[in-house]
Amino acid sequence: MIPNTMKAMLLTGHGDVDRLVYKEVSTPSPAPGEVLVQVTATAKNNTDRKAREGLYPTQKGETTSFQMGGQPTLIFPRIQGADIVGRVVAVGAGVDSGRVGERGLLDFNIYASDRRDINLTPDYYGHGADGGYAEFVAVPADQFHAVPGEALDDAQLAAMGMCSYQTAMHMLTSARVKAGERVLVTGASGGVGTALIQLCRILGATPYALSTSDKTEALQTLGAETVLDRSDMDSFVERVKAATGGKPFDAVMDLVGGDMTDRFIDAMIFDMNSRETYPRLSIAGASGGNISEILWTRIYLYQVQIFGVSHGTREEAEQLVEWIRGGQLRPVLHGAFRLSQLHQAERYFMNRGSDYLGKIVIVPDSQWEKHGASWSLEKSI
């Protein structure tokens, strides 16, 4: 039986965690072409915090979520949570009833068109429509991809959600990264960074991680060739030369921004004679600062190609699901919190320590014993 009401965490406005209110709301019903999913785990992403705090300005002084389509789509109250795992419990008109009981993973995008190769005005579940910080969610049937089997439990599967993996994939495809290339991955210990390391290896490229020295072993186990310590950027280029045998990076996947971006460009252009392709910089984050000071003469004289990346395409999502089903990608799950403890999860995420690697997932209280307790971080607060 599907209850008429459910527990959910509602974002009631821009601001701190006090804007997140845990309450009982009506259970959604699946519209035509949709499935109703009983949520078992939803990965937490930094975009949840940034949307809540209004940290997506395109002009100075703005407090806003992003709205590439021209109109705000984050309407309050909103249920956040993009990377949803769960089981189909009901279907809307036009959807095969045989899908009831299916475990799956959501492609989190709200696509503006049916095109499979492009996504110009990205929005997503948890922002432009309600997401997974609830007990149930209604989503498009063709974007809820079945992932059967027992190799991954639901919390691990959520840690492989599309918000991180599809962003990472689109960073690489935008920059046309190919086998044999040397790729710097910044912000390497987070969700997108750990996805980039794995995807580079699948593509045959060699990933070099920028992180802290205490994460060296974990990142190398994941696939990083070398871990470059971000605490010493003054000697960065010399350390790059030592790590690569004197070769520049072919491409940089930048999640950091700020003052470091210029150093990343240095690491691609110090020996142009040895390059076989243009230097390429994919940007999908600005954790180190939203403003970088760069000489444009360096960009055009060295022919640096810059790619801004937000989300990805249907094609990329479908490829990722194939790799997840085939076991080519591994989850990097740091731990779990109950949905009712989302405030604590947000504070933990913002103040995460040196042992942090990968993703945090949020599990509905009603699913906690089965899907969250074994990964609990609640005693860490």
N, C-alpha and C positions, 0 to 999 in steps of 0.2 A: 504494500500500500504506500502511495506517495502522499506525504502529509500536506495539508493545506498551507502550513507555515514552516519556516526554516530559520535557523540561526545564520546571521551574516554580520560582517564588519562593514559598516557604511562610512565612506569618506564624506563628511558634511561640508567641507570647504577647504580652501588653501590654508596651510598653517602647520603646526606641530602635531605630534601624535594624539593630542587631545581632540583633534578633529576626526579621529577614527572612533566610531561608536558601535559597540557590539549590541545587537538587538534582534528581535524576532520580526521577520517580514514575510510577505506572501511568497510562496513557492512559485517560480515561473512555470509556464506551460510552453511546450514546444510549438512553434509556429510551423506552417508548411515548409518542408525542406530542412527542418531542424530536428535535433535529438535533445532530450533532456538527460543530463549527466548528473549522477550522484558523485559529488567531488570527494576524492580520497586524499589528494595531495596537490598543492599548488606551490610552485617555486616562487620565492621572493626575488624581485629584481630591483636594481637601483632606480629604474625608471618609476617604480611605485613611489619612492620617496621624492624624487625630483618633480613628478607631477603633483604630488600632495603639496609640496612647498612652492610650486609655481616657478621652477627653475629652468624653464625652457624659453628664455627671451630671444627674440630675433631683433629687438631694439633695446637700447640701453634703458634701464630703469623699469622694465616690465616685470610683473609677477603674473606668470601665465603658464598653462600647459601648452603643448604644441598644437597647432591647428593649420597644417599645411593645406587643407581644403578651403581655407579662408574664413571658416566659421568655427567657434568653439564647440567641441563635442564632449568635453568633460563637464557634464551637467550634474550638479549635486542634488540629492545624495547619489553617490556612485559606489558600487562594489568593485574594488580593485582586484588584481590577481590575474596574470595573463597565462602563465604556463601550467595548464590544468590537466590533471590526470584523474580518471574516474571510470565509471561504468554506466552505460546507457540503460536507463530505466523506463523510458517512454520515447515514442517517436511521433513527429508531426505528420501531417498529410503528405503523401508522396514518398515517404521513407519506408524502406523494407522493415517490417516488424521483426524480422530475424536478427536485427542488430541489437535487440534488447539483450542485455547481459554482456555485451562486448566491452572489453577494457581498451582504453585508448588514450591518446595524447592529442591535444588541440594545437592546430596551426593558429596562432593567436591573432593573426591579422584580420582587420576589417578591410577587405579589398574594395577599391573604388570601381573596379572593372573586372571582367573575366579574363583579361590578358594574363598569361602565365609567365611572361618574360620581363615584366616591368611593374613597378608599384610606386607611382609618383606622389600620391597623397596618403601616406600610410596612417592608419589608425589601428586600434587594437582593443580586444576584449579586456576589460579592466580600466578602460579610458573612455572610449566612445560608446561602449555598451558594458553592461555588468559582466564581471569576471568571476574568478574562482574562490574568493575569500568568503565562501558561503557553503552551505550543504548541497545545493543544487544549482545548476546553471544550464540555460538553453543556448545551444550553439549550432552553426551550420553543420549538417550531416556530412557534407563532403570535406569539411575541415577537421573533423574528429577522426583521426587515423587509428585504426586498430593496431595494437601492439600486444599480441598474445604471448603466452609463455611465462615461465617462472624464473628465468635467469635474472630478471630485475624485479624488485618489489616496487610498489607504487611510488614511494618516496624517491627511490633512485631514478625511476622513469621521469618523474617531475623535474629532477635536477638536470635532465637533458632537454628541457623545454626549448621551444623555438625562439623565445625572446633573446636568449644568448646564442644558441647554435646557429639560428638563421642569420642573425646579425653578423656573426663571425664568418659564415659562409659568404654572405654578400660582400663583406670587406675583401675577401680573397678573390671572388669572381670579378668584382669591379676593377681590381688592380691586375687582373689576368695573371695571377700567380700560377706558375707551372712547376713541374718536376725539375729538381736540380737547383732551384733558386734558394737564396738565403733570405730569411724573413725575420725581422725583429717584431716580437709580440710584446707590447707594453701592457701594464696592468695585468700581468700574466697569471696572477693567483686568483682572479675573480672568475665569474661565470663565462664571460666572453673570452677572456684570456685563455682559460683552460680548454675551451672549445677550439680556439684558434690553433693551439699547439697540436691537438689531435687531428684537426682537419688538414693542417700542413702536412703531417705524416701521411695521411690518406692520399693527398695529391702528389706526394713525392718530394715536396719542398722541405727544407731544413729550418725548423723554428729555433730562434734564439730568444730567451725570455728575459724581460726586464722586471726585476722584483727585488726582494730582500734576500740576503745571503742565507737566512735560516730556512728559506723555502727551496733551496737548491735541490736537495735530494728528492723531494716530492715532485717538483716540476720536471726534473730529469727522468724520473720514473714514468711520468706522463708522456714524455717524448721530447722535451726540450734538449737541444744539443748542448747548450751552455746557459747558465743563469748569470746575467750581468747585474751587479748590485746598483740599484738606483740611488743609493745614498752618496755616491761619488760621481757626479756628472762632469766635473772639471776634466777628468782624465778619460771620459767616455770613449772618445774616438780611438785613443791608444789601446784601450781594453778591447774594443771591437776588433781592431787589427790583430791583436794577440789571439782572440777567440776564433777568427775566421781565416787565419793564415795570410793576413794582409789584404783581404778582399772586402769591398764595401757591401753593405746590404743591398739586395735587389729591390726590396720593398719593405715598408714599415707599416704595421697595423697599429695605429695610434688610438689609445683609449684615454690618454692622459692630457695632452694639450699643454697649455700654459707655457712657461719658459722652456720646457723640455723639447718642444716641437723643433726648435731651431737646431738643437743637438742631434735630433733624429735625422734631420736633413743632412747635417755634417757627415753622419755615418753612412750616407748613401753616395756622397759626391766627392769623397776625398781622393778617389782614383778613377776618374772617368774613362781613362784609356783601357781599363780592364773590364768595363761594363759591356754587356751585350744587348741591354735594353735600357729604356728610360728609367730613371728613379721614380718610384711610385709610392705615394703616401695615402693610405686609406684612413679616414678619421671617423670614429663612431663614439666619441666621448670626450669629455673635458674635465676629468676628475682633478687634474692639476691646475685648472684655471681656464676661464672661458676666453681669455685674450692672450694671443701670442704675438710677439714682435718679431717680424721676419722681413728681411730685405727682399722686395719683389724682384730685384735684379738677380738674386740667387735663384729664384724660382724659374724665371724665363731663360736666363743664360745657361743654367744647368738642365733646363727642360724637365723640371720636376713636375710630374703629373699628380694632381691632388683629387681625391675622390671622397666626397661626403657620403656617409652611409647611414641610412635609417631604415631598419627592418630589412625586408628582402622580398623574394618573389615566390609564386606558387611552385615553380619548377624547383627552386632551391629547397623549399619545405618538403616536397615529395622525395627528393634525393636524400635528404637527411633522414626521413622516416625509413627509407630502404636501408640505410647504413645502421640505424638503430635496431631495426628488426634483425639485421644480419650480424649484429654484435661487433661491428667495426668501431663503434664509438662507445666509450666507457663513461659512466656517470661519475661526477666528482661531487659527492654529497657531503657537506660539512655537518649538517644536523637538522633538527626539526623543532618547531614550536607548535603548540595548539593555536587554533584560530582565536580563541578568547584571550590569548597572551600575545597578540600581535604588537601591542605597544612595547612589550619587553623585547620581542624579536627585532623591531625597528631600532631600539637603543643598542641592542647587541650588535646589529649590523653596522651601525655608525661608529661604534667603539671597539670593533673587532680587533683581536690581538694578533700576535705574530703566528699563531697556529692556524689562522683562517685560510682555507683553501676551498674553492668551489662554491656551492650553493647552499642556501638555507631553504627549507620547504615549510609550508604552513599546512597543518592538517586539521580538518574540522574536529571539534571535541568529540562528536559522536563516532568518529573513525579513529580516534587517537590510539586506543589499545592495539588495534590491528595494524595500523599503518604508520604510526608516529612514535610510539613509546620507545622502541628499540633505538631510535635515532635522537632521543631527547637532548636538547641543550638547556632545558629550563633550570637545571641545577647550576648552570654556569653563570646565572645572573647574580 
